């Protein structure tokens, strides 16, 4: 198991990134050009962010249904990971340009997208517009 001291440090360690747009999935392996492009904009967006506990929890059935609509970013890891006492194999984020804070939904093979989430508050004046622009490029 890989343990991260802060959730924003986990994202670059993903083995794959999936971009899910209206239910259609494109997957990019680590060290591919597209993966590196997404990680670069993601890392720049998260600079000076404030991770904190989320107020809510994810329910697998509702999250799976929600992921059929809109733009989602999912970081997939080669092995089980942990941050703040919470295990995950994947981390999913609904990407909306105007979001300046968002839930990071954890996925485990045992319960799916169920349980406590992480929350990331971006630095003042930042939002996900650059991330959404890059994700929408094909």
N, CA and C atoms as an extended XYZ file, in Angstrom:
414
Properties=species:S:1:pos:R:3:atomname:S:1:resname:S:1:resid:I:1 pbc="F F F"
N         0.840       -1.180        0.000 N   UNK     1
C         0.000        0.000        0.000 CA  UNK     1
C         0.886        1.245        0.000 C   UNK     1
N         0.487        2.206       -0.818 N   UNK     2
C         1.190        3.486       -0.883 CA  UNK     2
C         0.442        4.472        0.009 C   UNK     2
N         1.173        5.169        0.864 N   UNK     3
C         0.565        6.134        1.777 CA  UNK     3
C         1.023        7.544        1.384 C   UNK     3
N         0.061        8.436        1.223 N   UNK     4
C         0.336        9.828        0.870 CA  UNK     4
C         0.061       10.716        2.070 C   UNK     4
N         0.918       11.704        2.279 N   UNK     5
C         0.744       12.624        3.404 CA  UNK     5
C        -0.325       13.672        3.129 C   UNK     5
N        -0.605       13.947        1.862 N   UNK     6
C        -1.638       14.900        1.478 CA  UNK     6
C        -2.223       14.463        0.139 C   UNK     6
N        -3.517       14.601       -0.019 N   UNK     7
C        -4.192       14.033       -1.193 CA  UNK     7
C        -3.679       14.621       -2.511 C   UNK     7
N        -3.281       15.884       -2.530 N   UNK     8
C        -2.809       16.453       -3.798 CA  UNK     8
C        -1.511       15.808       -4.274 C   UNK     8
N        -0.787       15.155       -3.370 N   UNK     9
C         0.442       14.456       -3.765 CA  UNK     9
C         0.166       13.108       -4.422 C   UNK     9
N        -1.050       12.615       -4.314 N   UNK    10
C        -1.394       11.305       -4.882 CA  UNK    10
C        -1.582       11.369       -6.403 C   UNK    10
N        -2.141       12.444       -6.905 N   UNK    11
C        -2.551       12.486       -8.317 CA  UNK    11
C        -1.427       12.167       -9.310 C   UNK    11
N        -0.238       12.741       -9.183 N   UNK    12
C         0.823       12.431      -10.150 CA  UNK    12
C         1.296       10.974      -10.098 C   UNK    12
N         0.959       10.251       -9.032 N   UNK    13
C         1.378        8.853       -8.891 CA  UNK    13
C         0.415        7.872       -9.559 C   UNK    13
N        -0.645        8.370      -10.174 N   UNK    14
C        -1.618        7.488      -10.829 CA  UNK    14
C        -0.974        6.714      -11.967 C   UNK    14
N        -1.481        5.518      -12.207 N   UNK    15
C        -1.020        4.698      -13.323 CA  UNK    15
C        -1.740        5.075      -14.616 C   UNK    15
N        -2.955        5.606      -14.459 N   UNK    16
C        -3.772        6.021      -15.605 CA  UNK    16
C        -4.644        7.197      -15.197 C   UNK    16
N        -5.032        7.947      -16.201 N   UNK    17
C        -6.062        8.966      -16.030 CA  UNK    17
C        -7.169        8.650      -17.022 C   UNK    17
N        -8.401        8.625      -16.512 N   UNK    18
C        -9.568        8.469      -17.378 CA  UNK    18
C       -10.294        9.804      -17.445 C   UNK    18
N       -10.601       10.230      -18.649 N   UNK    19
C       -11.446       11.401      -18.861 CA  UNK    19
C       -12.796       10.846      -19.308 C   UNK    19
N       -13.823       11.162      -18.549 N   UNK    20
C       -15.158       10.635      -18.826 CA  UNK    20
C       -16.043       11.822      -19.178 C   UNK    20
N       -16.453       11.874      -20.431 N   UNK    21
C       -17.241       12.990      -20.942 CA  UNK    21
C       -18.590       12.452      -21.414 C   UNK    21
N       -19.648       12.821      -20.686 N   UNK    22
C       -21.007       12.333      -20.983 CA  UNK    22
C       -21.032       10.807      -21.089 C   UNK    22
N       -20.309       10.137      -20.208 N   UNK    23
C       -20.297        8.678      -20.142 CA  UNK    23
C       -19.301        8.004      -21.070 C   UNK    23
N       -18.672        8.753      -21.975 N   UNK    24
C       -17.672        8.185      -22.887 CA  UNK    24
C       -16.292        8.358      -22.262 C   UNK    24
N       -15.578        7.247      -22.154 N   UNK    25
C       -14.321        7.220      -21.419 CA  UNK    25
C       -13.114        7.130      -22.351 C   UNK    25
N       -12.122        7.978      -22.086 N   UNK    26
C       -10.819        7.904      -22.746 CA  UNK    26
C        -9.785        7.724      -21.645 C   UNK    26
N        -8.904        6.735      -21.805 N   UNK    27
C        -7.933        6.404      -20.758 CA  UNK    27
C        -6.524        6.651      -21.280 C   UNK    27
N        -5.713        7.307      -20.426 N   UNK    28
C        -4.342        7.657      -20.796 CA  UNK    28
C        -3.376        7.084      -19.761 C   UNK    28
N        -2.408        6.331      -20.240 N   UNK    29
C        -1.424        5.696      -19.358 CA  UNK    29
C        -0.390        6.706      -18.886 C   UNK    29
N         0.139        6.452      -17.698 N   UNK    30
C         1.211        7.291      -17.153 CA  UNK    30
C         2.350        7.372      -18.156 C   UNK    30
N         2.944        8.522      -18.222 N   UNK    31
C         4.080        8.824      -19.082 CA  UNK    31
C         3.711        8.967      -20.555 C   UNK    31
N         2.404        8.902      -20.878 N   UNK    32
C         2.002        9.236      -22.243 CA  UNK    32
C         1.918       10.759      -22.335 C   UNK    32
N         1.969       11.284      -23.539 N   UNK    33
C         1.918       12.735      -23.723 CA  UNK    33
C         0.638       13.328      -23.146 C   UNK    33
N        -0.485       12.671      -23.393 N   UNK    34
C        -1.780       13.180      -22.916 CA  UNK    34
C        -1.846       13.148      -21.384 C   UNK    34
N        -1.373       12.080      -20.775 N   UNK    35
C        -1.309       11.978      -19.316 CA  UNK    35
C        -0.492       13.137      -18.758 C   UNK    35
N         0.687       13.347      -19.323 N   UNK    36
C         1.571       14.411      -18.851 CA  UNK    36
C         0.934       15.794      -19.005 C   UNK    36
N         0.202       16.007      -20.096 N   UNK    37
C        -0.482       17.282      -20.328 CA  UNK    37
C        -1.554       17.521      -19.255 C   UNK    37
N        -2.338       16.479      -18.962 N   UNK    38
C        -3.394       16.603      -17.950 CA  UNK    38
C        -2.786       16.812      -16.567 C   UNK    38
N        -1.765       16.041      -16.227 N   UNK    39
C        -1.115       16.180      -14.914 CA  UNK    39
C        -0.517       17.582      -14.752 C   UNK    39
N         0.051       18.127      -15.804 N   UNK    40
C         0.661       19.462      -15.720 CA  UNK    40
C        -0.383       20.522      -15.370 C   UNK    40
N        -1.506       20.522      -16.058 N   UNK    41
C        -2.532       21.536      -15.770 CA  UNK    41
C        -3.187       21.266      -14.419 C   UNK    41
N        -3.356       19.991      -14.076 N   UNK    42
C        -3.950       19.629      -12.783 CA  UNK    42
C        -3.051       20.097      -11.635 C   UNK    42
N        -1.759       19.828      -11.745 N   UNK    43
C        -0.801       20.209      -10.702 CA  UNK    43
C        -0.735       21.729      -10.552 C   UNK    43
N        -0.735       22.444      -11.669 N   UNK    44
C        -0.713       23.909      -11.614 CA  UNK    44
C        -1.989       24.443      -10.961 C   UNK    44
N        -3.107       23.832      -11.262 N   UNK    45
C        -4.378       24.265      -10.681 CA  UNK    45
C        -4.406       24.018       -9.173 C   UNK    45
N        -3.823       22.913       -8.736 N   UNK    46
C        -3.831       22.573       -7.313 CA  UNK    46
C        -2.750       23.274       -6.498 C   UNK    46
N        -1.854       24.006       -7.138 N   UNK    47
C        -0.810       24.714       -6.392 CA  UNK    47
C        -1.450       25.609       -5.329 C   UNK    47
N        -0.966       25.507       -4.115 N   UNK    48
C        -1.456       26.289       -2.966 CA  UNK    48
C        -2.892       25.950       -2.563 C   UNK    48
N        -3.386       24.774       -2.961 N   UNK    49
C        -4.741       24.376       -2.573 CA  UNK    49
C        -4.794       24.032       -1.082 C   UNK    49
N        -6.011       23.944       -0.580 N   UNK    50
C        -6.226       23.584        0.818 CA  UNK    50
C        -7.095       22.331        0.877 C   UNK    50
N        -6.466       21.150        1.028 N   UNK    51
C        -7.270       19.940        1.206 CA  UNK    51
C        -7.890       19.924        2.601 C   UNK    51
N        -9.084       19.388        2.697 N   UNK    52
C        -9.775       19.333        3.982 CA  UNK    52
C       -10.797       18.202        3.952 C   UNK    52
N       -11.344       17.843        5.095 N   UNK    53
C       -12.370       16.792        5.097 CA  UNK    53
C       -13.617       17.265        4.347 C   UNK    53
N       -14.243       16.364        3.647 N   UNK    54
C       -15.497       16.682        2.966 CA  UNK    54
C       -16.644       16.599        3.968 C   UNK    54
N       -17.722       17.311        3.697 N   UNK    55
C       -18.883       17.278        4.581 CA  UNK    55
C       -19.754       16.058        4.342 C   UNK    55
N       -19.730       15.515        3.143 N   UNK    56
C       -20.615       14.412        2.809 CA  UNK    56
C       -19.878       13.139        2.481 C   UNK    56
N       -20.658       12.144        2.102 N   UNK    57
C       -20.115       10.863        1.674 CA  UNK    57
C       -20.657       10.543        0.289 C   UNK    57
N       -19.978        9.651       -0.375 N   UNK    58
C       -20.413        9.197       -1.689 CA  UNK    58
C       -21.208        7.901       -1.531 C   UNK    58
N       -22.262        7.776       -2.305 N   UNK    59
C       -23.036        6.541       -2.397 CA  UNK    59
C       -22.785        5.964       -3.782 C   UNK    59
N       -22.305        4.740       -3.860 N   UNK    60
C       -21.854        4.161       -5.122 CA  UNK    60
C       -22.887        4.295       -6.243 C   UNK    60
N       -24.114        3.860       -6.021 N   UNK    61
C       -25.106        3.873       -7.101 CA  UNK    61
C       -25.352        5.283       -7.638 C   UNK    61
N       -25.421        6.254       -6.742 N   UNK    62
C       -25.655        7.632       -7.178 CA  UNK    62
C       -24.445        8.197       -7.918 C   UNK    62
N       -23.254        7.868       -7.447 N   UNK    63
C       -22.044        8.368       -8.103 CA  UNK    63
C       -21.883        7.756       -9.488 C   UNK    63
N       -22.099        6.461       -9.614 N   UNK    64
C       -21.993        5.798      -10.922 CA  UNK    64
C       -22.977        6.438      -11.906 C   UNK    64
N       -24.187        6.692      -11.453 N   UNK    65
C       -25.196        7.321      -12.317 CA  UNK    65
C       -24.775        8.741      -12.681 C   UNK    65
N       -24.261        9.484      -11.700 N   UNK    66
C       -23.832       10.866      -11.944 CA  UNK    66
C       -22.678       10.920      -12.935 C   UNK    66
N       -21.814        9.911      -12.926 N   UNK    67
C       -20.658        9.892      -13.831 CA  UNK    67
C       -21.041        9.670      -15.290 C   UNK    67
N       -22.305        9.363      -15.554 N   UNK    68
C       -22.790        9.225      -16.930 CA  UNK    68
C       -23.035       10.579      -17.586 C   UNK    68
N       -23.003       11.638      -16.777 N   UNK    69
C       -23.293       12.986      -17.272 CA  UNK    69
C       -22.188       13.944      -16.864 C   UNK    69
N       -21.916       14.880      -17.729 N   UNK    70
C       -20.902       15.883      -17.426 CA  UNK    70
C       -19.497       15.389      -17.710 C   UNK    70
N       -18.551       16.155      -17.233 N   UNK    71
C       -17.133       15.884      -17.454 CA  UNK    71
C       -16.507       15.442      -16.133 C   UNK    71
N       -15.867       14.289      -16.155 N   UNK    72
C       -15.237       13.715      -14.964 CA  UNK    72
C       -13.786       13.383      -15.255 C   UNK    72
N       -12.999       13.443      -14.226 N   UNK    73
C       -11.584       13.095      -14.276 CA  UNK    73
C       -11.367       12.021      -13.225 C   UNK    73
N       -10.774       10.897      -13.630 N   UNK    74
C       -10.536        9.817      -12.668 CA  UNK    74
C        -9.075        9.387      -12.724 C   UNK    74
N        -8.444        9.423      -11.570 N   UNK    75
C        -7.062        8.980      -11.422 CA  UNK    75
C        -7.090        7.548      -10.928 C   UNK    75
N        -6.448        6.637      -11.667 N   UNK    76
C        -6.455        5.214      -11.341 CA  UNK    76
C        -5.047        4.786      -10.934 C   UNK    76
N        -4.966        4.083       -9.831 N   UNK    77
C        -3.673        3.722       -9.246 CA  UNK    77
C        -3.391        2.239       -9.430 C   UNK    77
N        -2.118        1.886       -9.526 N   UNK    78
C        -1.696        0.502       -9.757 CA  UNK    78
C        -1.876       -0.365       -8.518 C   UNK    78
N        -1.919        0.266       -7.353 N   UNK    79
C        -2.113       -0.486       -6.112 CA  UNK    79
C        -2.941        0.339       -5.143 C   UNK    79
N        -3.380       -0.307       -4.099 N   UNK    80
C        -4.185        0.364       -3.075 CA  UNK    80
C        -3.356        1.483       -2.434 C   UNK    80
N        -4.010        2.613       -2.196 N   UNK    81
C        -3.356        3.776       -1.613 CA  UNK    81
C        -4.133        4.226       -0.381 C   UNK    81
N        -3.508        5.109        0.391 N   UNK    82
C        -4.140        5.629        1.595 CA  UNK    82
C        -3.667        7.055        1.816 C   UNK    82
N        -4.599        7.882        2.256 N   UNK    83
C        -4.278        9.240        2.675 CA  UNK    83
C        -5.253        9.605        3.781 C   UNK    83
N        -4.744       10.063        4.883 N   UNK    84
C        -5.603       10.471        5.981 CA  UNK    84
C        -6.442        9.348        6.550 C   UNK    84
N        -5.937        8.127        6.476 N   UNK    85
C        -6.668        6.988        7.023 CA  UNK    85
C        -7.759        6.446        6.121 C   UNK    85
N        -7.834        6.941        4.886 N   UNK    86
C        -8.860        6.475        3.950 CA  UNK    86
C        -8.194        5.825        2.742 C   UNK    86
N        -8.579        4.577        2.466 N   UNK    87
C        -8.023        3.815        1.347 CA  UNK    87
C        -8.720        4.169        0.040 C   UNK    87
N        -7.973        4.008       -1.058 N   UNK    88
C        -8.558        4.204       -2.387 CA  UNK    88
C        -7.711        3.495       -3.440 C   UNK    88
N        -8.364        3.173       -4.558 N   UNK    89
C        -7.707        2.646       -5.751 CA  UNK    89
C        -7.878        3.601       -6.918 C   UNK    89
N        -8.890        4.448       -6.805 N   UNK    90
C        -9.183        5.481       -7.805 CA  UNK    90
C        -9.658        6.724       -7.075 C   UNK    90
N        -9.482        7.875       -7.714 N   UNK    91
C       -10.004        9.142       -7.216 CA  UNK    91
C       -10.727        9.834       -8.367 C   UNK    91
N       -11.988       10.172       -8.173 N   UNK    92
C       -12.793       10.783       -9.227 CA  UNK    92
C       -13.236       12.179       -8.828 C   UNK    92
N       -13.235       13.072       -9.824 N   UNK    93
C       -13.616       14.468       -9.621 CA  UNK    93
C       -14.552       14.881      -10.741 C   UNK    93
N       -15.684       15.482      -10.393 N   UNK    94
C       -16.538       16.088      -11.408 CA  UNK    94
C       -15.922       17.434      -11.739 C   UNK    94
N       -15.614       17.653      -13.006 N   UNK    95
C       -14.909       18.866      -13.431 CA  UNK    95
C       -15.885       19.852      -14.056 C   UNK    95
N       -16.107       20.942      -13.362 N   UNK    96
C       -16.890       22.051      -13.890 CA  UNK    96
C       -16.027       23.296      -13.813 C   UNK    96
N       -16.003       24.045      -14.884 N   UNK    97
C       -15.076       25.175      -15.023 CA  UNK    97
C       -15.130       26.149      -13.860 C   UNK    97
N       -16.310       26.421      -13.327 N   UNK    98
C       -16.438       27.431      -12.278 CA  UNK    98
C       -16.166       26.888      -10.876 C   UNK    98
N       -15.871       25.607      -10.736 N   UNK    99
C       -15.600       25.036       -9.410 CA  UNK    99
C       -14.293       25.586       -8.853 C   UNK    99
N       -14.362       26.146       -7.662 N   UNK   100
C       -13.149       26.582       -6.961 CA  UNK   100
C       -12.875       25.664       -5.770 C   UNK   100
N       -13.766       24.733       -5.567 N   UNK   101
C       -13.630       23.691       -4.565 CA  UNK   101
C       -14.453       22.496       -5.015 C   UNK   101
N       -14.024       21.312       -4.644 N   UNK   102
C       -14.712       20.121       -5.153 CA  UNK   102
C       -14.398       18.905       -4.296 C   UNK   102
N       -15.329       17.937       -4.338 N   UNK   103
C       -15.123       16.648       -3.691 CA  UNK   103
C       -14.220       15.781       -4.537 C   UNK   103
N       -13.417       14.985       -3.883 N   UNK   104
C       -12.609       13.955       -4.521 CA  UNK   104
C       -13.171       12.633       -4.012 C   UNK   104
N       -13.832       11.907       -4.897 N   UNK   105
C       -14.544       10.694       -4.523 CA  UNK   105
C       -13.596        9.502       -4.600 C   UNK   105
N       -13.558        8.732       -3.514 N   UNK   106
C       -12.682        7.551       -3.452 CA  UNK   106
C       -13.407        6.321       -4.004 C   UNK   106
N       -12.655        5.483       -4.706 N   UNK   107
C       -13.167        4.204       -5.207 CA  UNK   107
C       -12.305        3.076       -4.642 C   UNK   107
N       -12.971        2.032       -4.175 N   UNK   108
C       -12.313        0.791       -3.757 CA  UNK   108
C       -13.024       -0.368       -4.427 C   UNK   108
N       -12.293       -1.407       -4.768 N   UNK   109
C       -12.896       -2.555       -5.449 CA  UNK   109
C       -13.938       -3.255       -4.589 C   UNK   109
N       -13.873       -3.102       -3.283 N   UNK   110
C       -14.835       -3.760       -2.396 CA  UNK   110
C       -16.187       -3.050       -2.406 C   UNK   110
N       -16.207       -1.724       -2.251 N   UNK   111
C       -17.478       -1.014       -2.134 CA  UNK   111
C       -17.763       -0.015       -3.224 C   UNK   111
N       -16.883        0.090       -4.210 N   UNK   112
C       -17.076        1.067       -5.276 CA  UNK   112
C       -16.836        2.479       -4.778 C   UNK   112
N       -17.650        3.405       -5.257 N   UNK   113
C       -17.519        4.823       -4.894 CA  UNK   113
C       -18.353        5.103       -3.642 C   UNK   113
N       -18.068        4.407       -2.573 N   UNK   114
C       -18.863        4.540       -1.354 CA  UNK   114
C       -17.982        4.987       -0.197 C   UNK   114
N       -18.475        5.939        0.570 N   UNK   115
C       -17.779        6.351        1.773 CA  UNK   115
C       -17.358        7.804        1.745 C   UNK   115
N       -16.543        8.142        2.732 N   UNK   116
C       -16.074        9.512        2.894 CA  UNK   116
C       -15.271        9.978        1.683 C   UNK   116
N       -15.328       11.254        1.419 N   UNK   117
C       -14.597       11.877        0.319 CA  UNK   117
C       -13.532       12.797        0.895 C   UNK   117
N       -12.660       13.245        0.023 N   UNK   118
C       -11.760       14.349        0.330 CA  UNK   118
C       -12.405       15.595       -0.274 C   UNK   118
N       -11.968       16.745        0.173 N   UNK   119
C       -12.423       17.997       -0.416 CA  UNK   119
C       -11.196       18.862       -0.660 C   UNK   119
N       -11.148       19.497       -1.815 N   UNK   120
C       -10.043       20.399       -2.136 CA  UNK   120
C       -10.611       21.775       -2.430 C   UNK   120
N       -10.086       22.751       -1.695 N   UNK   121
C       -10.420       24.155       -1.906 CA  UNK   121
C        -9.226       24.777       -2.629 C   UNK   121
N        -9.450       25.265       -3.835 N   UNK   122
C        -8.360       25.842       -4.605 CA  UNK   122
C        -7.952       27.188       -4.030 C   UNK   122
N        -6.755       27.605       -4.366 N   UNK   123
C        -6.261       28.902       -3.911 CA  UNK   123
C        -7.158       30.013       -4.442 C   UNK   123
N        -7.184       31.103       -3.736 N   UNK   124
C        -8.039       32.241       -4.093 CA  UNK   124
C        -7.874       32.620       -5.562 C   UNK   124
N        -9.006       32.750       -6.232 N   UNK   125
C        -9.011       33.174       -7.625 CA  UNK   125
C        -8.871       32.047       -8.629 C   UNK   125
N        -8.604       30.830       -8.167 N   UNK   126
C        -8.454       29.704       -9.095 CA  UNK   126
C        -9.765       28.946       -9.214 C   UNK   126
N        -9.926       28.284      -10.368 N   UNK   127
C       -11.050       27.375      -10.578 CA  UNK   127
C       -10.598       26.297      -11.564 C   UNK   127
N       -11.521       25.457      -11.985 N   UNK   128
C       -11.162       24.335      -12.865 CA  UNK   128
C       -11.274       24.668      -14.349 C   UNK   128
N       -11.330       25.944      -14.721 N   UNK   129
C       -11.515       26.294      -16.135 CA  UNK   129
C       -10.370       25.795      -17.016 C   UNK   129
N        -9.123       25.939      -16.591 N   UNK   130
C        -8.001       25.448      -17.395 CA  UNK   130
C        -8.032       23.927      -17.505 C   UNK   130
N        -8.374       23.257      -16.411 N   UNK   131
C        -8.477       21.792      -16.430 CA  UNK   131
C        -9.562       21.366      -17.421 C   UNK   131
N       -10.718       21.990      -17.341 N   UNK   132
C       -11.823       21.626      -18.249 CA  UNK   132
C       -11.453       21.882      -19.712 C   UNK   132
N       -10.744       22.974      -19.964 N   UNK   133
C       -10.318       23.261      -21.334 CA  UNK   133
C        -9.424       22.159      -21.866 C   UNK   133
N        -8.445       21.734      -21.078 N   UNK   134
C        -7.519       20.670      -21.507 CA  UNK   134
C        -8.241       19.330      -21.631 C   UNK   134
N        -9.144       19.025      -20.703 N   UNK   135
C        -9.879       17.763      -20.769 CA  UNK   135
C       -10.773       17.705      -21.997 C   UNK   135
N       -11.304       18.845      -22.432 N   UNK   136
C       -12.204       18.868      -23.582 CA  UNK   136
C       -11.475       18.770      -24.917 C   UNK   136
N       -10.175       18.993      -24.911 N   UNK   137
C        -9.390       18.830      -26.129 CA  UNK   137
C        -9.260       17.354      -26.435 C   UNK   137
N        -9.425       16.992      -27.658 N   UNK   138
C        -9.348       15.559      -28.023 CA  UNK   138
C        -8.027       15.248      -28.659 C   UNK   138
